[in-house]
Amino acid sequence: MKTKILGAISLLALAYPTVANAGAERFTVIFGGKNVGHLNAETTGTKTVIDYDVKNNGRGPTIAETITVDARGLPVAWSVTGATTFGSKVNEQFTLTGTKADWTDSTGKGSSTVREPSVYIAQGASPYASGLYARALLKDADNTMPALPGGTVHLQKGEALTITGSPGALQTTAYTISGLDLTPDTILLDAQGAMVAYLTPDSITICTGYEGEEKRLRGLAAKWSTDRYVSIQQKVAHNYGAPVRIKNVRIFDPATSALTAPMSVLVHGKEIAAIESLDSPATPGEVTIDGAGGTLVAGLVEAHGHLGQDDALLNLMAGITIVRDMGNDNAVLDKLVDEMDAGTIGGPHVVRSGFIEGKSPFSANNGILVDSQSAAIDAVRWYGARGYWQIKIYNSMNPAWVPAMVAEAHRLGMRVAGHVPAFSTADAMIAAGYDEMTHINQFMLGWVLKPGEDTRTLFRLTALRRLPALDLNSAPVQHTIQSMVDGHKAIDPTIGIHEQLTQNRDGIVPPGAVDYFDHMPIGYQRGAKKAWIDVSAPGDDAAYRGAFDKIIATVGMLHKRGVFIVFGTDTGGSFTYHREMELYLKAGMTAPEILKRATFETTQYLGQDQRMGSIAKGKLADFFLVPGDPTKDLKAIKTIRMVVKDGTFYYPTEVYPSFGIKPFTTVPKVTLPTVSKG
């Protein structure tokens, strides 16, 4: 689950009326139709005490807040303590004395003298803060204010709607709050300005008594999100209605793992119409794009996504034209795929995995949950009848059911990937017939776990502390690796998420984000400079750092032994996918090998290479343009000037401002055909 803790905003030095907000407020947190947590607020006088706790898929944030407000209802003291989704500690403090604002969070201490109405963006507060700053932004003339420590925040009014529940019918209005992160946040306020709900297409936090509105409100959140992306698509998607000649480009050729001489690539409709020498004459009516000596690379494959509207276009702008979705709300994904394939919104092609999870107190609320072997086999058949490429088995599955699930999937022509179910091992799943192992931690934990230890909780991550003591030449390790080799198994290591888990530290720019950090919105930056896990115990810091070294060494060993490695992130792709590729340099792969694996070889693996994966006449026009030579410096993929998907042209520099991102490069020169006046 991607649990989003909304950044808290406190209003500074504003002469607004007191907010009527007293007594007890109760909210229920719902994900995938299941109650996964609560948000309770108790207000006495000027003080509000908040208890926020969410647990889904064995993890989630636990946050305690105390907010003291002045006579105008504005915070003068704010304390946030607890733990984040993956367990790192939160201890954040804010005070406002006159015009002097001071705060302490994971990035350290900060302060500012407030000279105009401003908002403070906290790292770790609960969604309760939304009502506070939404009310204040409504009082501002243009609903926009400067933010601390930087940027601006804006409130936009949306639809009015009535919700019903046991307390009775309630009139509400939707609002979006932008400027804090890559995408806006959506809330409902009642007529008095109190927050009623915080909405996403996946989950809601809603006033107790109105839980029955969950499905409708998530649907509305999805609709409003779609409306936003349709509007963006209309502004940034270029369909020229004529042949397009991209001249003076070199092409990455996976057959040679090298660049061609300078060429021209012609696109007509959705396909590559021709590849011609640089001196070939243009034909009448063509659009010309000057590649300026840059490199064209076929679209990348993000092999571990959980795709949603909010990351679809960002993935495309990163050159990712295929995402293998590894588990989702099946109906939501169906609709999203239809919209992307139709060009209604921008996004990649999707190869679908059917998510199957066993029912337990720790279940992930995704895909299909089952409570028997027969139900598990029925789930396999459900996915098979709908053309899914593979099934994915998850943590709470009964290991005894896996062989029958694998047999049915293989009978139906589907592959099988997945986590190692709790109380089992990678060796057992390889023997049961898995075609691919998911996540390097799942693969390695069997070497360090003790019998009975439960990996349905955060323990499947915190147990990585044991890896530094592991001997990679030991018999158990070598047996598992040899089983992968002998069985021609693949692995989806997602090493980038493990880098973030083990290496991110409070107050430090994450190593994987260095190249793009300064381009991101302030809320994203502050959230990124927060450790994922608690490393406060003696020895834990070194243990987690050493664990990542063992992970890289293991991935390198798998690569050297010929195990097929697919590149996926499980962190939304886009910028983190570029880092995923880059990390394989540490595992011993070369830049040309990485480019070939991320494009042609993975499309071969997915059965998509007849239409995608390389730049050739007759294939789909799915590729991207970068300056420089990524076969010599892989970082070249991080400054993309143009992306083409199904013959539609996008320029990331035009797209990124819609997400609050500062562009990285320029738009190539585009020359439209001369219109005859005769």
C-alpha positions, 0 to 999 in steps of 0.5 A: 500500500502506498499510504500517503500522509498529507503534509500538515499546513499551519497558517501564520500571522493571518487575522482570520475568524476563529474556526468553530471546532470543538469536541470529538471528531472520528474518521475511518480510513478505508483502503480497497473496501476494508477498514485499515485505520482511524483518525481521531481528534479531541478538541478541548479549548484551544488544544486538539489531540490527534490519534492517526493509525493505519495498518494495511499489508502489515504496515502503516503510519502511527502518528500522534499530534497536538495542536494549540491554536490562538484566538483566531484558530491558527496554530501556535504550537504543533507536535508530531510524533510516532512512526512512518509507514516503514517504521522510522521515527517522527519527532517534529515540532513547530512554534509560532511566536509573534512573527517568528516561526521555528520548526524541527523535523528530520531535516534539522532545524529551520526558522523564518520571520513571517512578513506575509501570510504563509503556510508551513509544510510539515513532513509527518502530520495526518490528513486532519491538517487539511481542514485547518489550512483549507479554511484559511486559504478560502479566506485568502483573496486568490486562495494562494499563499507562500509556503515555508520553507519554499514554494506556494500552496493553492486551493481550488473549489470543485463540485458540490455533493451530498453524502448520506450516512447514519448521521443524516444527509450532509452537504459538502464541497470538494476542493483540491490543494496543489503545490505541496507535491507532484499531484493535488490532494482532494478533500471534502468540506462541509458548509462550516468548513470542517473537513469531512473526507480526504479522497484518492481513487484508492482510499478515503479517510472519512467521517465515521457514519459515512463509510457507505459512501466509500465506493462512490467517493473513490469513483468521484476522486478517480473522475476528477483525477481523470478530468485533470489528466484529460486537460493536461493531455489536450495541452501537451500531446502533439498529434501532427496529422502528417509524417514526422521526420526526426533528423540527425539522431543516432539510434541505440541498436540492441542487436549491436548494443551500440549507436548507429551513425546519424540517421533520420527516423520517420513516423506516420500514424502510430508506426515507424514508417522508415529509417533513412540516411541523414541525406535522404530528402524530405517529402512534401508535407512532413513535420521536421524535428531536429534531434541535434545529434542526440540519441533515440532509445526505444521505450523503457519497460518498468517491470514492477509498477502498480500503475495509477493516473498520478504516475502514468504520465510521469512514467511516460515522460521518463521514457517508459512506454511499457509498465508491467503492473504487478497488482491493482484494483482490477476494474480501476486498472481496466479503465485506466488502460482503456483511457491510455490506449485511446489517448484520452490521457497520457500513459504507457502500454500495460502488461497485466499481472493478476494479484492473488493474496490469501486472507489473513489479518495482514492481507494486502487489499488488492486484486483477489483475496482467497481463503481456500485452494479452490478459490485460489485456482478460480482466481487463476482462471479468472485472470486467465480468461481475461488475458493476463500475462501472469499471476502474482502470489503474495505474502499471506498465501498458503504455501500448500496451495501454490503448486496447484495454482502454478499448474493451473496458470501454466495450463492456461499459458500464464507465467507465475511470479510472486513474493515468498509466502510467509513461513515458506522459502524461495527454495520451496517456491522455485520447486513449486514452479515459480517462473520469476521471484519478486523482490531481492529481499524475498529471495534472500530472507530464507537464508537468514530467517528462523523457523516461524518468523512471520514475513507478513509484517515489516519484519520482511524488511527489518530482518535485512539487518541480518544480511551483513553476516551472511556468507554468499559462498555458503551452501544454502546460498549457492543452492538457491542460486543454482536452482534459479540457474537450473530452472531458468528462473527470472528475478525482479529484484527492485534494488532501488526500493531496497536502496531507499529502505536501507540507505535513506537517512533523516536530513540527507538527500537520498543517494538515488534522488541527487540528480533530480532532487532540486527540480521537485516541489518543496513537499516532495523534497521534504518528504524525501529527506526522511528515513524509511526505517528506524536506525536508532538502535546501536549497530542498526545504521551499519547493519542496514548499510551493509545489507545493501552491499550484500544485496548488490553482491547477490544481484551481481552473482545472479547476473554473472551466473546468467539469471535473467533480471528484469528491471522494476521499481515498486516505487512508482517508476519515472525518476526512480526507474532511472535510478534502478537502471543506474544501480545495475552498474554497481552489480556489474552490468555495463551501460549498453547491457542495461539499455538492452535489458531495459528495452528489447530483452524485456519486451522479448521476455514479455512477448511484446518484441514484435511491436516494441523494444527496438526502433525499426520500420513497422514497429510502434513509434515508442521511443525517446530522445536524449542529448549525448550517448547513454551507452557511454554515460547512462545518466544521459537518460535523465535529461529527456527532450522528447518522448513518442508513444504510439506516434504521439509526441510529448516534450517533458519540458512542457509537461513537468510544470503541471506537476510542480517540477522544474524542467531539465532541458529544452524542447527540440526545434519543430518545423511544421510544413509550409502551407501553400497559399495557391 
